[in-house]
Amino acid sequence: RLTVCNLQHVVTAIIPNELRVYACEVPVAYYGEKVEMGVAAQYVPPKAKGKRRRKPEFFVCNVGQIVDACLPDMQKTMNTLVDVWGEFQDPALPGLCANVVAVFPSCANQGLAKEINLSAWETGKDAYEWYMTSKGHKKALSQHTSGVLRTFGNLLASLQPAEPVRHQDRCRRCSRVVEAKEPGQPAPAMCGVCGGATFRYSLF
């Protein structure tokens, strides 16, 4: 931690502002020689983790795949992702609970790079309205349909739970799992057994 994690800040300071170097602060388990490793990033709007935490009821998953030798496609999709995350950080944006992106720069066993983008929304209407008005999303669609992207292919899925989502927290004092009596409701702020406070995690 004293060497690698400090070194990442030094390297990041001398490269262009649009880029950064990341070093994991803890050792990562070895999952096997055929398992691909990548990096993930998450954005949670401040309003999604306040006193009235936003409850995710609609999810959009996009899995993009690019031939790993096609660096221009990778650069264009990364630039578009930066534009989209800039939009997500608008305080007036309604409904967004969180956005998580995982990037695998090289999946050697498949000969491609892969990007998995998962966003959680309060309602399908919130997600739909953002997709219809987003400049970043329109840019991505234009690149995808016009041939600007030469190797990019993707899967796009919209997901809505068939049953109420169960939200679980944990007691800080006795470590018991804490959840609401009614499915779909956020876990209470206090443990029903010992009265200790919960961690009050974001709901996604």
Disulfide bonds with the S-S distance in Angstrom:
none
